């Protein structure tokens, strides 16, 4: 296993810049997820690490060696594809043995490794079956088997659960993370599904339009998003943004939205008058009749233990997550109050966050 | 409201009557297309008088004469000469002597047939081999003007091949390729390769490129991955394409008449010449045609599993 360093990586397709000057390091044994909407450059980044795509500029180091322009086969990595790419003309055992055969390994060693991979993934009973009749989950396990027999420097996975149905995806998430914990394998995993990312990753790189907006632990990304894009992309329902005009000075810990005065983490930078957005997670909203920030209930989605209440306010629509025991009638007027220590502020112009006490102790901000 | 049927009508299942009608039409079509073949087969086993009798004989005494005449050349001799030869050697000798003739030697059918085999299979192999390489390139790489090139390749099929017969004849004479197996192989390859590229590109497009990428990550070069991973999966398409190419090359008549005569003549231009050798020898023609059908039948039967899957053009997901 090895560390992956990506330095100043850039990829152009003609005029289109797919990946813009990205740098990040995946420590030895870490599970990193590249997360972003489709077309954000996450798969291109992964394919460049694999050697399936050559970067326009920048460097890629695997375990300290510069492999930027090495062929894929010379990098000693394993890649798991979304469509699994199991060879249909081979059975399960031959599929798993294929990478070892490519390396010209002895037959007894191949048999030993395949048996071990079968044991780790609990697919010993299907080793001699053709791949065509396998269920999605078994195909996925075979694809993983083909990756782990290599004992490669790192695993690269491109939406490996994308082709599975949603309930099974959840099971495989657990299995994948369990596998990673046992093998301690450096892993880069690409997905557009934030739940997959949050549940498996040691670190998440959130990408947007070819740029890594934030690279941090899932907790960090959820609690201290560095941009409106990250704040919006992570979390379901996503973060509420209340837009207002104001200027701020360092030390301010209250903002005014119309009549309402809302406590926020102490500001650490001077902000000239501009349009700002107050970011509030749905679960940090309480109904409070004493609050002067008021709105009209638009609708309620019942989710079992919690419910999502949508409220129209003068600053935009707000979704609040509350216990489902609270009854609010559609059309009723409610007051809202927020958990002051958890709020973020963004410049509406570029989506960047405004430094505050919230970000202290974090790696960004 | 039909009272007779107790089960509900399915919207997608054909009804019993439409199934019967479909079955009838299929059988009718099969009979119509099989009759000429059956007639050719039967003619091969008739005697020359039976083959031209009117009304035509459906029931007849089978005779070896057609096959004997196909494989031999004969000369007419006097009765005295024939008697001086001693007892007939083999069935063909006997049949021939009844017509007051003796066998002079083997006919050209076998060498012509071998020419056909060499030229048809040779050109099929070349066309498919070139086609699969170029189809792979068109499918996988960014080729400048790829669409125009593909159209250009297809456009060679837009005129009847015989339209260029005279220039090709002159060119071949100049290059010393006329009446040579190599010349015919090159010609049929050139005609077939456009079909092969188009058919195979469709099949290769259907193979996800992840397969090669996976193999390349596992340490194969692209060429290695092409042979070990792409080719096995394109087997269906290759089989279907090979059959189409083989049928064209096997049956081609016009260029074969024009460009071959002595050395490299194929079976199609040779078979009609049998008619001229000593009267209307229809049984020999029937026998020659029957044998001529065999290689295509064998090849198609061997590959039929691939062919049936192949002509759906990957419409069914594997």
Interface residues (C-beta under 8 A of the other chain):
Chain A: X50 X51 X52 X71 X72 X73 X75 X77 X78 X79 X81 X82 X83 X85 X87 X88 X89 X98 X99 X102 X103 X132 X146 X150
Chain B: X208 X210 X211 X213 X214 X215 X216 X217 X218 X219 X220 X221 X229 X232 X233 X318
